[in-house]
Amino acid sequence: MNQPVRLGVNIDHVATLRQARGEQYPSIIDAARCVLDSGADQITIHLREDRRHIQDFDVPAVQLVTQRYGVPLNLEIGVSQEILEVAINTKPQWVCIVPEKREERTTEGGLDFLSSEHFKKVQNFCLRLRQECPNTKISLFVEADPETLKKCIELKVDAVEIHTGEFAIDYNQGEKYTSHLQKYEQAHQQLLPAGIGFHAGHGLTDESLKILIEQGLFIEYNIGHWVICDSLFWGLEKSVKKLKEIINRGSL
Ligand code: PXP
C-alpha cells in the first residue's frame, strides 16, 4: 500500500450527549483536540437536517481546530439546499454526501443512484458545490454495487465512502461476512482505473476494522459511534490510539 491509510474520527456523538441535556458540555472542541492529539488524521462531522447532534455553530468551531492542526475537516451532508449553503460557507477540505431520512436512527445505507431522479439531484448538488468550493473534495457514501459505482465514476468524484454497516453487523453477530469483502474487492477493481479514492465508514468497531485492514483496500476509515462508546471506559485518547495502532500495524 503506497498511500498512508487515514483515520477520520466522527465526533457527532459528543454532540449527542450535549444535546441530550441542552448543556454546554461535553465540549466538541475539546473532543476534536483530544482526537487529533491522539493521532486521528481528520475530523468528521455530520450536520443533519434535524440537527439532532451537530449544530450550525459547531461547524466553524471544529473547522478552526482542524485548521490549527493542519488536518482535513470532512463534513457529511444530505442532499438539502439549506445544508449545502452551510457547506458553501464553510468550504471544508472534504464533503461527503450521504442519504438522509428524518425517521432513521442513523444513516441506513448508501445514496440511491438507481433512481434517475435522485441521481440528477446529486449531480446538480455536486455541480453547485464544485462551482462554489473548487478546492473542496467530494466523496459519495454508497453501497459497493457496480451500477451505483458506475454513476460515481460518471460524476468524477474524488472518492466514494463505501457503506460498511451491513458487513459490521454481520461480523459483530458472528455471521458469515466474506460476501461483503468480495463486493469491496470488486468495487475497488472497478474504481481503480478512474483514480477514485476508496473510503469506508459506518458501524465499524476495532475488531471489524482489523478485518478490513487485513484486506488492505481502503485508504480512509471514518469511525464514530464505537469510538465514543469505547471511550466511556477507556477515555477518548486510548480509544482513538487503539484504532490508529490497528491501522498502523496493518499498513506496515
Ligand atoms: N461515514 C458516514 C458517511 C456516516 O454517515 C457515519 C455516521 O454518521 C459514519 C461514517 C460513522 O459511522 P459510525 O458512527 O457508525 O462509526
Boltz pocket constraint, residues with backbone or C-beta under 6 A from the ligand:
constraints:
  - pocket:
      binder: B
      contacts: [[A, 10], [A, 12], [A, 46], [A, 76], [A, 96], [A, 98], [A, 106], [A, 107], [A, 141], [A, 161], [A, 200], [A, 201], [A, 202], [A, 203], [A, 204], [A, 222], [A, 223], [A, 224], [A, 225], [A, 226]]
      max_distance: 6.0
